Amino acid sequence: MENRNFDALIVGGGAAGLSCALLLGSALSKPFCADKKVGIIAHQRASHLSSALLNNVLGVPAGTAGKDILSLGVEQLETLYPEVEIIQKEKVLKMTFSEGKFEVYTNKNSYTSSIVVLATGYAKPFTIDGLEDYLVPHKKSKTSKDRVQLTNIDHLVKPGLYVAGALAGHRSQYSIACGSGAAVATDILTLWNDGEQTKVHDKLK
């Protein structure tokens, strides 16, 4: 088992996780992101997006399948922002925290990161050990669904630990998950930019 270090590691390859990774990747050329290393553990098997049909999302052609969005999102990340390391075919099993760093253990490797973004979905059972103290019933889903979320204030669970998408307490809607992941990315960029409020836009020339 190898151990690799990151400045920000995203756990989950669904809408929220990929959205967060794309926005962080787009900022890595900025001076305040010099030498920052970003990774995403892009486990997608449990993503609710895999069975979705997207007819009501701004900018997405009607009839687009969620499973196609998932594969195209990874391809977009690989093509546009190859500096972001994509870790596939690994499932996170456990997390620990010590000395200002998070240790993330998968079924194959372990990773260390100053910042972790959890974007794994809200279904039970929640299978990442070490986060039990933050698990609560989901506040915006039907009680009969028995969903969970992590306690957070504006996506922040504790210093350095963020949560995005449905696991943050949002409703399971594609556009909401994308916005949640992007919001977390801008919070991280603001942190890296010495607290100056930061966003990243591409513009037509």
Backbone as a chain_set.jsonl record, in Angstrom:
{"seq": "MENRNFDALIVGGGAAGLSCALLLGSALSKPFCADKKVGIIAHQRASHLSSALLNNVLGVPAGTAGKDILSLGVEQLETLYPEVEIIQKEKVLKMTFSEGKFEVYTNKNSYTSSIVVLATGYAKPFTIDGLEDYLVPHKKSKTSKDRVQLTNIDHLVKPGLYVAGALAGHRSQYSIACGSGAAVATDILTLWNDGEQTKVHDKLK", "coords": {"N": [[0.843, -1.197, 0.0], [0.662, 2.129, -0.996], [1.399, 5.561, -0.067], [0.201, 8.744, -0.794], [0.49, 12.304, -1.054], [-1.672, 15.128, -0.8], [-2.915, 18.476, -1.365], [-5.572, 19.062, -1.546], [-8.132, 16.734, -1.502], [-10.663, 15.095, -3.136], [-13.457, 13.135, -2.474], [-15.396, 11.028, -4.165], [-17.041, 10.665, -7.234], [-19.306, 11.772, -8.441], [-21.831, 14.212, -9.405], [-21.386, 16.439, -7.634], [-18.732, 16.008, -6.714], [-17.192, 15.92, -9.117], [-17.778, 18.448, -10.169], [-16.605, 20.095, -8.232], [-13.915, 19.312, -8.547], [-13.393, 20.105, -11.209], [-13.59, 22.901, -11.046], [-11.591, 23.531, -9.168], [-9.412, 22.53, -10.615], [-9.379, 24.311, -12.756], [-8.289, 26.512, -11.613], [-5.673, 26.038, -10.962], [-3.571, 27.162, -12.312], [-3.285, 29.657, -11.326], [-1.396, 32.122, -9.476], [-1.674, 31.921, -6.634], [-2.231, 29.29, -6.302], [0.036, 27.929, -6.744], [2.027, 25.08, -6.843], [0.084, 23.572, -5.574], [-1.521, 20.503, -4.971], [-4.019, 18.551, -6.287], [-6.466, 16.026, -5.99], [-8.836, 13.47, -6.994], [-10.841, 10.918, -5.84], [-12.488, 9.009, -7.788], [-14.834, 7.348, -7.468], [-17.707, 5.963, -8.781], [-19.784, 4.185, -8.745], [-21.942, 4.148, -6.941], [-23.345, 6.435, -7.499], [-26.282, 8.356, -7.737], [-26.768, 9.638, -10.048], [-26.231, 7.963, -12.135], [-28.514, 6.67, -12.993], [-30.155, 8.642, -13.879], [-32.243, 10.806, -15.904], [-31.822, 13.667, -17.665], [-33.788, 16.222, -18.084], [-34.571, 18.691, -17.193], [-32.571, 20.587, -16.741], [-30.713, 23.483, -16.866], [-28.986, 24.344, -19.787], [-28.235, 21.768, -20.419], [-28.793, 19.391, -22.88], [-32.078, 18.168, -23.507], [-33.011, 14.862, -22.613], [-30.521, 13.887, -22.077], [-28.5, 11.403, -20.643], [-27.748, 10.587, -17.285], [-25.62, 8.829, -16.751], [-23.983, 9.252, -18.916], [-23.157, 11.857, -18.473], [-21.539, 11.435, -16.24], [-19.333, 9.925, -17.29], [-18.442, 11.674, -19.283], [-17.768, 13.845, -17.708], [-15.497, 12.998, -16.285], [-13.802, 12.661, -18.471], [-13.681, 15.311, -19.394], [-12.373, 16.523, -17.248], [-9.898, 15.165, -17.319], [-8.97, 16.021, -19.83], [-8.978, 18.877, -19.883], [-7.82, 19.698, -17.454], [-5.329, 18.226, -16.621], [-3.62, 18.25, -14.489], [-4.962, 17.652, -12.198], [-5.165, 14.838, -10.259], [-6.676, 11.831, -11.064], [-8.138, 9.265, -9.399], [-9.09, 6.092, -9.838], [-11.27, 3.19, -9.55], [-11.03, 2.646, -6.861], [-12.186, 2.445, -3.513], [-13.185, 4.373, -0.805], [-12.609, 3.541, 2.536], [-12.053, 4.319, 5.142], [-11.346, 7.093, 7.352], [-8.992, 9.146, 9.037], [-7.754, 11.622, 11.373], [-5.006, 13.592, 12.178], [-2.469, 15.663, 13.545], [-3.017, 17.921, 11.94], [-3.593, 16.871, 9.446], [-5.459, 14.852, 7.149], [-5.976, 11.402, 6.892], [-6.689, 9.204, 4.405], [-8.055, 6.162, 3.701], [-8.21, 3.646, 1.301], [-9.504, 0.716, -0.436], [-7.205, -0.08, -1.615], [-5.037, 1.727, -1.308], [-3.488, 4.403, 0.65], [-3.996, 7.854, 1.435], [-2.815, 11.144, 2.089], [-3.981, 14.315, 3.098], [-4.343, 17.87, 3.35], [-6.787, 19.054, 3.075], [-10.012, 17.698, 2.737], [-12.711, 16.797, 0.675], [-15.867, 15.568, 0.93], [-18.035, 13.857, -1.09], [-19.974, 11.824, -1.553], [-22.595, 10.925, -1.763], [-25.816, 10.085, -0.201], [-26.896, 7.765, 0.765], [-27.807, 4.994, 2.912], [-26.258, 1.92, 4.023], [-23.829, 4.169, 5.417], [-20.549, 3.978, 4.571], [-17.964, 4.775, 5.272], [-15.623, 4.586, 7.639], [-14.904, 6.354, 10.696], [-16.236, 8.732, 10.572], [-18.483, 8.766, 12.048], [-19.355, 10.413, 14.157], [-20.346, 12.652, 12.964], [-22.538, 12.041, 11.477], [-25.961, 12.38, 10.72], [-29.578, 12.138, 10.536], [-30.909, 12.802, 7.268], [-32.006, 16.044, 6.424], [-33.591, 16.986, 4.372], [-34.889, 15.039, 2.928], [-37.299, 12.405, 2.341], [-38.485, 10.859, 5.273], [-38.947, 8.145, 5.174], [-37.119, 7.258, 3.32], [-34.744, 7.07, 4.654], [-32.217, 8.455, 4.622], [-28.914, 9.967, 4.993], [-26.852, 12.648, 6.301], [-23.936, 14.754, 6.695], [-23.158, 16.659, 9.551], [-22.826, 20.128, 9.185], [-21.695, 23.487, 8.582], [-22.493, 25.61, 6.183], [-21.278, 23.872, 4.284], [-18.929, 23.182, 5.614], [-17.531, 20.847, 7.686], [-15.619, 20.469, 9.702], [-12.553, 22.2, 10.451], [-10.823, 22.094, 7.451], [-12.23, 19.898, 6.509], [-14.675, 19.278, 4.251], [-18.047, 18.985, 2.958], [-20.125, 17.991, 0.264], [-22.911, 18.295, -2.029], [-25.692, 15.975, -1.871], [-24.954, 14.738, 0.504], [-24.288, 16.843, 2.071], [-26.636, 17.772, 2.96], [-28.29, 18.781, 1.061], [-30.993, 18.687, -1.358], [-31.455, 15.882, -3.522], [-30.656, 16.668, -6.392], [-29.505, 17.204, -9.627], [-28.516, 19.74, -10.602], [-28.341, 21.167, -8.223], [-26.445, 19.691, -6.796], [-24.181, 20.082, -8.422], [-23.803, 22.864, -8.09], [-23.305, 22.939, -5.347], [-20.858, 21.516, -5.125], [-19.225, 23.241, -6.61], [-19.388, 25.522, -5.012], [-18.02, 24.695, -2.705], [-15.475, 24.382, -3.831], [-14.813, 27.08, -4.437], [-14.69, 28.067, -1.857], [-12.442, 26.726, -0.898], [-10.498, 27.759, -2.627], [-10.605, 30.428, -1.857], [-9.58, 30.174, 0.721], [-6.953, 29.307, 0.102], [-6.124, 31.601, -1.142], [-5.379, 33.41, 0.761], [-7.645, 34.238, 2.186], [-8.954, 36.078, 0.619], [-11.894, 36.751, -1.107], [-12.748, 34.51, -3.635], [-13.284, 33.535, -6.992], [-13.559, 31.726, -10.1], [-13.54, 32.425, -13.465], [-13.95, 31.674, -16.912], [-13.581, 33.525, -19.906], [-14.95, 34.763, -22.97], [-12.864, 35.756, -25.647]], "CA": [[0.0, 0.0, 0.0], [1.436, 3.35, -1.072], [0.77, 6.746, 0.498], [0.499, 9.946, -1.556], [0.071, 13.514, -0.362], [-2.42, 16.132, -1.558], [-3.382, 19.668, -0.663], [-7.021, 18.874, -1.491], [-8.534, 15.433, -2.034], [-12.113, 14.972, -3.252], [-13.907, 11.752, -2.387], [-16.675, 10.879, -4.846], [-16.979, 11.082, -8.624], [-20.609, 12.156, -8.97], [-21.977, 15.593, -9.839], [-20.75, 17.384, -6.713], [-17.295, 15.79, -6.688], [-16.599, 16.329, -10.391], [-17.902, 19.898, -10.262], [-15.568, 20.646, -7.359], [-12.613, 19.04, -9.153], [-13.242, 20.928, -12.399], [-13.344, 24.291, -10.68], [-10.244, 23.602, -8.594], [-8.462, 22.332, -11.704], [-9.31, 25.514, -13.584], [-7.579, 27.566, -10.881], [-4.319, 25.628, -10.574], [-2.577, 28.008, -12.971], [-3.216, 30.934, -10.623], [-0.216, 32.194, -8.59], [-1.939, 31.489, -5.265], [-2.344, 27.835, -6.304], [1.328, 27.36, -7.132], [2.457, 23.862, -6.138], [-1.025, 22.86, -4.94], [-1.798, 19.207, -5.588], [-5.43, 18.205, -6.118], [-6.824, 14.7, -6.475], [-10.217, 13.041, -6.791], [-11.115, 9.487, -5.854], [-13.683, 9.132, -8.61], [-15.7, 6.169, -7.378], [-18.999, 6.407, -9.304], [-20.754, 3.095, -8.806], [-23.119, 4.409, -6.118], [-23.926, 7.733, -7.829], [-27.663, 8.349, -8.201], [-26.785, 10.21, -11.388], [-26.084, 6.907, -13.136], [-29.832, 6.25, -13.487], [-30.953, 9.846, -14.103], [-32.483, 11.367, -17.227], [-31.773, 15.099, -17.379], [-34.633, 17.015, -18.969], [-34.933, 19.977, -16.594], [-31.34, 21.231, -16.281], [-30.299, 24.57, -17.748], [-27.773, 24.146, -20.563], [-28.037, 20.352, -20.74], [-29.821, 18.981, -23.845], [-33.094, 17.234, -23.013], [-32.753, 13.471, -22.953], [-29.169, 13.487, -21.695], [-28.464, 10.4, -19.573], [-26.803, 10.885, -16.22], [-24.416, 8.001, -16.86], [-23.114, 9.888, -19.903], [-22.567, 13.009, -17.786], [-20.462, 10.936, -15.383], [-18.158, 9.575, -18.084], [-17.959, 12.884, -19.938], [-17.159, 14.695, -16.691], [-14.122, 12.51, -16.07], [-13.053, 12.972, -19.694], [-13.47, 16.759, -19.386], [-11.34, 16.795, -16.246], [-8.626, 14.653, -17.849], [-8.545, 16.778, -21.005], [-8.744, 20.296, -19.606], [-7.025, 19.94, -16.247], [-4.623, 16.972, -16.315], [-2.878, 18.383, -13.228], [-5.77, 17.001, -11.157], [-4.976, 13.387, -10.326], [-7.917, 11.071, -10.98], [-7.901, 7.933, -8.829], [-10.266, 5.297, -10.161], [-11.331, 1.796, -9.113], [-10.722, 2.548, -5.431], [-13.307, 2.821, -2.657], [-12.724, 4.843, 0.505], [-13.126, 2.726, 3.635], [-11.794, 4.87, 6.475], [-10.633, 8.359, 7.452], [-8.518, 9.56, 10.351], [-7.21, 12.978, 11.38], [-3.999, 13.842, 13.204], [-1.414, 16.619, 13.226], [-3.428, 18.823, 10.875], [-3.726, 16.169, 8.172], [-6.408, 13.758, 7.048], [-5.506, 10.174, 6.267], [-7.81, 8.572, 3.719], [-7.689, 4.781, 3.376], [-9.078, 2.964, 0.343], [-9.284, -0.724, -0.479], [-5.918, -0.366, -2.24], [-3.97, 2.649, -0.933], [-3.837, 5.45, 1.6], [-3.644, 9.181, 0.954], [-2.791, 12.191, 3.096], [-4.365, 15.597, 2.522], [-4.688, 18.945, 4.282], [-8.215, 19.31, 2.886], [-10.786, 16.61, 2.139], [-14.093, 17.101, 0.307], [-16.675, 14.353, 0.851], [-19.158, 14.042, -2.015], [-20.208, 10.414, -1.862], [-24.0, 10.542, -1.741], [-26.427, 10.102, 1.126], [-27.577, 6.499, 1.042], [-27.338, 4.126, 3.998], [-25.359, 2.329, 5.098], [-22.679, 5.008, 5.115], [-19.534, 2.943, 4.766], [-16.623, 5.311, 5.568], [-15.378, 4.615, 9.081], [-14.221, 7.523, 11.224], [-17.081, 9.924, 10.452], [-19.743, 8.454, 12.735], [-19.769, 11.515, 15.034], [-20.924, 13.737, 12.169], [-23.69, 11.527, 10.741], [-27.298, 12.653, 11.257], [-30.604, 11.916, 9.507], [-30.979, 13.845, 6.243], [-33.073, 16.979, 6.782], [-34.378, 17.384, 3.212], [-35.389, 13.884, 2.182], [-38.378, 11.728, 3.041], [-38.059, 10.026, 6.399], [-39.02, 6.735, 4.765], [-35.935, 6.939, 2.524], [-33.673, 6.765, 5.618], [-30.965, 9.02, 4.124], [-28.071, 10.602, 6.007], [-25.987, 13.753, 5.919], [-22.936, 15.114, 7.691], [-23.379, 17.971, 10.137], [-21.93, 21.112, 8.589], [-22.127, 24.869, 8.452], [-22.111, 26.076, 4.845], [-20.424, 22.824, 3.721], [-17.736, 22.91, 6.42], [-17.788, 19.924, 8.795], [-14.611, 20.896, 10.666], [-11.485, 22.809, 9.653], [-10.188, 21.224, 6.471], [-13.128, 18.836, 6.054], [-15.874, 19.808, 3.607], [-18.996, 18.013, 2.425], [-20.828, 18.604, -0.862], [-24.005, 17.525, -2.614], [-26.747, 15.48, -0.983], [-24.373, 14.416, 1.808], [-24.219, 18.097, 2.822], [-27.979, 18.118, 3.382], [-29.057, 19.313, -0.062], [-31.858, 17.748, -2.056], [-30.76, 15.126, -4.557], [-30.979, 17.261, -7.688], [-28.222, 17.342, -10.326], [-28.032, 21.119, -10.64], [-27.999, 21.56, -6.849], [-25.182, 19.026, -6.467], [-23.102, 20.781, -9.134], [-23.57, 24.137, -7.424], [-22.71, 22.675, -4.038], [-19.451, 21.196, -5.338], [-18.545, 24.461, -7.035], [-19.302, 26.41, -3.85], [-16.916, 24.201, -1.869], [-14.22, 24.703, -4.517], [-14.49, 28.495, -4.257], [-14.278, 28.245, -0.458], [-11.056, 26.261, -0.807], [-9.665, 28.741, -3.324], [-10.544, 31.599, -0.975], [-8.634, 29.818, 1.784], [-5.603, 29.315, -0.483], [-5.827, 32.968, -1.571], [-5.215, 34.217, 1.978], [-8.91, 34.765, 2.669], [-9.597, 36.983, -0.338], [-13.003, 36.063, -1.766], [-12.195, 34.075, -4.918], [-14.031, 32.714, -7.943], [-12.795, 31.538, -11.332], [-14.382, 32.485, -14.665], [-13.368, 31.759, -18.241], [-14.318, 34.52, -20.679], [-14.715, 34.842, -24.412], [-11.901, 36.808, -25.999]], "C": [[0.876, 1.244, 0.0], [0.669, 4.491, -0.42], [1.186, 7.952, -0.329], [-0.131, 11.144, -0.873], [-0.629, 14.484, -1.31], [-2.655, 17.362, -0.686], [-4.904, 19.647, -0.548], [-7.36, 17.564, -2.175], [-10.049, 15.334, -1.979], [-12.478, 13.494, -3.255], [-15.291, 11.659, -2.998], [-16.636, 11.456, -6.242], [-18.326, 11.352, -9.246], [-20.629, 13.637, -9.323], [-21.227, 16.572, -8.947], [-19.23, 17.249, -6.733], [-16.616, 16.259, -7.964], [-16.672, 17.837, -10.577], [-16.831, 20.595, -9.432], [-14.188, 20.484, -7.997], [-12.364, 19.912, -10.375], [-12.916, 22.374, -12.041], [-11.97, 24.458, -10.044], [-9.191, 23.462, -9.69], [-8.283, 23.58, -12.539], [-8.512, 26.629, -12.922], [-6.117, 27.236, -10.607], [-3.226, 26.434, -11.259], [-2.423, 29.367, -12.293], [-2.015, 30.947, -9.68], [-0.474, 31.677, -7.187], [-2.138, 29.976, -5.161], [-1.034, 27.156, -6.692], [1.673, 26.187, -6.222], [1.332, 23.147, -5.393], [-1.306, 21.572, -5.702], [-3.221, 18.79, -5.233], [-5.67, 16.816, -6.691], [-8.3, 14.426, -6.246], [-10.277, 11.524, -6.865], [-12.49, 9.336, -6.494], [-14.498, 7.847, -8.638], [-17.118, 6.588, -7.753], [-20.108, 5.364, -9.191], [-22.042, 3.41, -8.049], [-23.808, 5.73, -6.466], [-25.36, 7.578, -8.331], [-27.777, 8.908, -9.619], [-26.742, 9.14, -12.476], [-27.423, 6.448, -13.715], [-30.727, 7.436, -13.853], [-31.128, 10.156, -15.583], [-32.657, 12.873, -17.02], [-32.563, 15.879, -18.438], [-34.84, 18.44, -18.466], [-33.724, 20.741, -16.068], [-30.901, 22.265, -17.308], [-28.992, 24.232, -18.46], [-27.469, 22.715, -20.943], [-29.131, 19.922, -21.711], [-30.789, 17.97, -23.242], [-32.788, 15.83, -23.5], [-31.358, 12.997, -22.622], [-29.222, 12.516, -20.525], [-27.402, 10.771, -18.542], [-25.517, 10.093, -16.327], [-23.447, 8.574, -17.892], [-22.432, 11.117, -19.312], [-21.386, 12.566, -16.93], [-19.202, 10.648, -16.185], [-17.575, 10.795, -18.779], [-17.288, 13.833, -18.952], [-15.727, 14.294, -16.398], [-13.25, 12.845, -17.272], [-12.727, 14.468, -19.768], [-12.353, 17.129, -18.408], [-9.968, 16.353, -16.743], [-8.078, 15.542, -18.958], [-8.143, 18.207, -20.661], [-7.765, 20.534, -18.467], [-6.293, 18.673, -15.81], [-3.796, 17.04, -15.033], [-3.641, 17.754, -12.056], [-5.623, 15.493, -11.31], [-6.306, 12.673, -10.109], [-7.586, 9.649, -10.531], [-9.176, 7.123, -9.028], [-10.133, 3.873, -9.618], [-10.818, 1.611, -7.688], [-11.914, 3.064, -4.64], [-12.777, 3.212, -1.287], [-13.423, 4.059, 1.609], [-13.044, 3.412, 4.99], [-11.088, 6.213, 6.36], [-10.192, 8.594, 8.883], [-7.94, 10.968, 10.225], [-6.199, 13.1, 12.51], [-2.967, 14.822, 12.663], [-1.75, 17.481, 12.01], [-3.597, 18.19, 9.523], [-4.805, 15.089, 8.272], [-5.745, 12.582, 6.349], [-6.723, 9.451, 5.704], [-7.366, 7.194, 3.245], [-8.703, 4.198, 2.409], [-8.831, 1.46, 0.425], [-7.934, -1.088, -1.087], [-4.771, 0.477, -1.706], [-4.405, 3.543, 0.213], [-3.294, 6.773, 1.075], [-3.701, 10.164, 2.116], [-3.142, 13.511, 2.439], [-4.68, 16.602, 3.615], [-6.175, 19.241, 4.254], [-8.844, 18.082, 2.244], [-12.195, 17.113, 1.863], [-14.835, 15.783, 0.139], [-17.901, 14.618, -0.002], [-19.63, 12.674, -2.502], [-21.669, 10.003, -1.949], [-24.487, 10.293, -0.321], [-27.161, 8.825, 1.492], [-26.989, 5.801, 2.272], [-27.193, 2.707, 3.467], [-24.229, 3.219, 4.594], [-21.435, 4.221, 5.518], [-18.122, 3.469, 5.012], [-16.469, 5.411, 7.083], [-14.642, 5.903, 9.479], [-15.045, 8.791, 11.184], [-18.392, 9.782, 11.213], [-20.255, 9.634, 13.574], [-20.477, 12.628, 14.282], [-22.18, 13.307, 11.412], [-24.999, 11.837, 11.462], [-28.317, 12.325, 10.166], [-30.678, 13.099, 8.534], [-32.208, 14.722, 6.47], [-33.97, 17.36, 5.612], [-34.753, 16.191, 2.324], [-36.498, 13.221, 3.006], [-37.826, 10.842, 4.142], [-38.011, 8.556, 6.009], [-37.811, 6.307, 3.937], [-34.728, 6.607, 3.394], [-32.301, 7.212, 5.094], [-30.196, 9.704, 5.255], [-27.358, 11.81, 5.416], [-24.938, 13.933, 7.002], [-23.272, 16.489, 8.246], [-22.353, 18.944, 9.559], [-22.538, 22.494, 8.687], [-21.59, 25.379, 7.119], [-21.031, 25.176, 4.243], [-19.208, 22.463, 4.568], [-18.106, 22.046, 7.626], [-16.894, 20.267, 9.974], [-13.476, 21.492, 9.847], [-10.799, 21.796, 8.74], [-11.077, 20.138, 5.906], [-14.43, 19.443, 5.554], [-16.767, 18.663, 3.144], [-19.801, 18.716, 1.343], [-21.937, 17.692, -1.366], [-25.033, 17.083, -1.59], [-26.221, 15.164, 0.41], [-24.217, 15.658, 2.681], [-25.586, 18.531, 3.329], [-28.825, 18.729, 2.286], [-29.978, 18.243, -0.643], [-31.094, 17.105, -3.203], [-31.232, 15.588, -5.936], [-29.649, 17.582, -8.364], [-27.672, 18.762, -10.257], [-27.637, 21.621, -9.251], [-26.657, 20.958, -6.453], [-24.006, 19.714, -7.151], [-22.767, 22.1, -8.447], [-22.908, 23.984, -6.074], [-21.223, 22.367, -4.171], [-18.639, 22.408, -5.747], [-18.37, 25.432, -5.873], [-18.156, 25.999, -2.931], [-15.571, 24.546, -2.508], [-13.846, 26.17, -4.321], [-14.115, 28.805, -2.808], [-12.821, 27.821, -0.264], [-10.111, 27.262, -1.469], [-9.528, 30.024, -2.502], [-9.559, 31.365, 0.166], [-7.2, 29.88, 1.272], [-5.166, 30.72, -0.875], [-5.822, 33.93, -0.391], [-6.5, 34.913, 2.409], [-9.585, 35.751, 1.74], [-10.674, 36.227, -1.113], [-12.657, 35.787, -3.234], [-13.205, 33.248, -5.711], [-13.225, 32.673, -9.222], [-13.761, 31.524, -12.511], [-13.497, 32.396, -15.9], [-14.222, 32.729, -19.05], [-13.97, 34.43, -22.15], [-13.752, 35.985, -24.706], [-12.391, 37.554, -27.233]], "O": [[1.728, 1.411, 0.873], [-0.547, 4.413, -0.238], [2.377, 8.174, -0.549], [-1.153, 11.023, -0.197], [-0.234, 14.642, -2.465], [-2.602, 17.303, 0.543], [-5.465, 20.151, 0.425], [-6.926, 17.312, -3.299], [-10.65, 15.469, -0.914], [-11.865, 12.699, -3.968], [-16.259, 12.154, -2.421], [-16.243, 12.608, -6.427], [-18.49, 11.184, -10.455], [-19.578, 14.249, -9.518], [-20.509, 17.439, -9.444], [-18.516, 18.251, -6.766], [-15.58, 16.923, -7.909], [-15.731, 18.444, -11.088], [-16.224, 21.569, -9.878], [-13.384, 21.416, -7.985], [-11.253, 20.407, -10.567], [-12.058, 22.994, -12.67], [-11.26, 25.417, -10.345], [-8.196, 24.187, -9.697], [-7.176, 23.884, -12.984], [-8.103, 27.582, -13.586], [-5.391, 28.073, -10.071], [-2.072, 26.396, -10.832], [-1.532, 30.14, -12.645], [-1.647, 29.905, -9.137], [0.406, 31.053, -6.594], [-2.206, 29.436, -4.057], [-1.002, 25.951, -6.939], [1.618, 26.291, -4.997], [1.599, 22.204, -4.649], [-1.325, 21.56, -6.932], [-3.586, 18.687, -4.062], [-5.142, 16.47, -7.748], [-8.939, 15.066, -5.41], [-9.819, 10.921, -7.836], [-13.518, 9.51, -5.841], [-14.813, 7.323, -9.707], [-17.682, 7.477, -7.114], [-21.26, 5.652, -9.517], [-23.12, 2.988, -8.465], [-24.765, 6.111, -5.792], [-25.63, 6.781, -9.229], [-28.772, 8.674, -10.306], [-27.168, 9.382, -13.606], [-27.461, 5.895, -14.815], [-31.918, 7.26, -14.107], [-30.28, 9.817, -16.409], [-33.544, 13.3, -16.28], [-32.068, 16.154, -19.531], [-35.244, 19.31, -19.237], [-33.824, 21.457, -15.072], [-30.738, 21.948, -18.486], [-28.005, 23.875, -17.817], [-26.54, 22.464, -21.711], [-30.31, 20.076, -21.391], [-30.378, 17.035, -22.555], [-32.366, 15.626, -24.639], [-31.028, 11.833, -22.854], [-29.905, 12.769, -19.533], [-26.305, 11.211, -18.887], [-24.44, 10.611, -16.033], [-22.234, 8.407, -17.766], [-21.27, 11.391, -19.61], [-20.354, 13.236, -16.894], [-18.115, 11.08, -15.802], [-16.355, 10.942, -18.86], [-16.35, 14.544, -19.311], [-14.847, 15.146, -16.276], [-12.102, 13.262, -17.118], [-11.623, 14.845, -20.159], [-11.495, 17.955, -18.719], [-8.989, 17.085, -16.604], [-6.874, 15.79, -19.025], [-7.096, 18.689, -21.095], [-6.968, 21.471, -18.516], [-6.595, 18.11, -14.757], [-3.323, 16.014, -14.542], [-3.043, 17.374, -11.049], [-5.923, 14.937, -12.366], [-6.978, 12.884, -9.1], [-6.848, 8.928, -11.202], [-10.217, 7.437, -8.451], [-9.042, 3.417, -9.275], [-10.251, 0.574, -7.345], [-12.575, 4.015, -5.057], [-12.009, 2.467, -0.677], [-14.647, 3.925, 1.624], [-13.846, 3.139, 5.883], [-10.337, 6.457, 5.415], [-10.918, 8.284, 9.827], [-7.671, 11.447, 9.123], [-6.49, 12.758, 13.656], [-2.638, 14.809, 11.477], [-0.897, 17.741, 11.162], [-3.734, 18.904, 8.529], [-5.027, 14.499, 9.33], [-5.045, 12.745, 5.35], [-7.663, 9.129, 6.431], [-6.411, 7.074, 2.477], [-9.908, 4.245, 2.656], [-8.048, 0.992, 1.251], [-7.547, -2.256, -1.084], [-3.638, 0.0, -1.652], [-5.537, 3.46, 0.69], [-2.283, 6.819, 0.374], [-4.532, 10.031, 3.014], [-2.662, 13.806, 1.344], [-5.211, 16.249, 4.668], [-6.762, 19.628, 5.264], [-8.28, 17.497, 1.32], [-12.803, 17.773, 2.706], [-14.467, 14.968, -0.708], [-18.712, 15.49, 0.312], [-19.677, 12.406, -3.703], [-21.956, 8.83, -2.188], [-23.707, 10.286, 0.631], [-27.959, 8.81, 2.428], [-25.824, 5.998, 2.618], [-27.923, 2.317, 2.555], [-23.735, 3.041, 3.48], [-21.289, 3.841, 6.68], [-17.167, 2.692, 4.968], [-17.12, 6.235, 7.725], [-13.866, 6.459, 8.701], [-14.617, 9.823, 11.702], [-19.306, 10.588, 11.039], [-21.465, 9.828, 13.686], [-21.141, 13.464, 14.896], [-22.82, 14.139, 10.769], [-25.133, 11.589, 12.661], [-27.956, 12.242, 8.992], [-30.526, 14.253, 8.936], [-33.311, 14.218, 6.682], [-35.006, 17.992, 5.818], [-34.912, 16.336, 1.112], [-36.614, 13.45, 4.21], [-36.819, 10.158, 3.959], [-37.14, 7.813, 6.461], [-37.509, 5.116, 3.86], [-33.795, 5.945, 2.939], [-31.342, 6.441, 5.12], [-30.743, 9.982, 6.322], [-27.274, 11.971, 4.198], [-25.03, 13.35, 8.081], [-23.634, 17.391, 7.49], [-21.168, 18.627, 9.455], [-23.748, 22.647, 8.855], [-20.384, 25.558, 6.951], [-20.005, 25.654, 3.758], [-18.517, 21.497, 4.244], [-18.894, 22.457, 8.478], [-17.357, 20.346, 11.111], [-13.446, 21.297, 8.632], [-10.269, 20.783, 9.195], [-10.714, 19.508, 4.912], [-15.189, 20.04, 6.318], [-16.316, 17.532, 2.962], [-20.126, 19.895, 1.476], [-21.907, 16.479, -1.158], [-25.224, 17.737, -0.565], [-26.949, 15.303, 1.393], [-24.033, 15.545, 3.893], [-25.702, 19.529, 4.04], [-29.954, 19.152, 2.537], [-29.765, 17.047, -0.442], [-30.195, 17.715, -3.783], [-32.097, 14.967, -6.554], [-28.763, 18.167, -7.741], [-26.512, 18.97, -9.901], [-26.702, 22.411, -9.119], [-25.825, 21.633, -5.845], [-22.957, 19.909, -6.538], [-21.597, 22.421, -8.243], [-22.057, 24.788, -5.693], [-20.412, 22.898, -3.413], [-17.509, 22.592, -5.296], [-17.335, 26.088, -5.756], [-17.41, 26.846, -2.44], [-14.637, 24.954, -1.816], [-12.682, 26.477, -4.064], [-13.314, 29.704, -2.554], [-12.063, 28.481, 0.447], [-9.049, 27.572, -0.929], [-8.457, 30.63, -2.461], [-8.794, 32.259, 0.528], [-6.327, 30.443, 1.934], [-3.97, 31.002, -0.935], [-6.201, 35.095, -0.512], [-6.467, 36.029, 2.929], [-10.683, 36.221, 2.037], [-10.4, 35.184, -1.706], [-12.318, 36.703, -3.983], [-13.885, 32.378, -5.166], [-12.316, 33.479, -9.418], [-14.688, 30.714, -12.554], [-12.414, 32.979, -15.932], [-15.443, 32.755, -18.902], [-12.854, 34.071, -22.527], [-13.822, 37.047, -24.087], [-11.728, 38.48, -27.699]]}, "num_chains": 1, "name": "protein.A"}
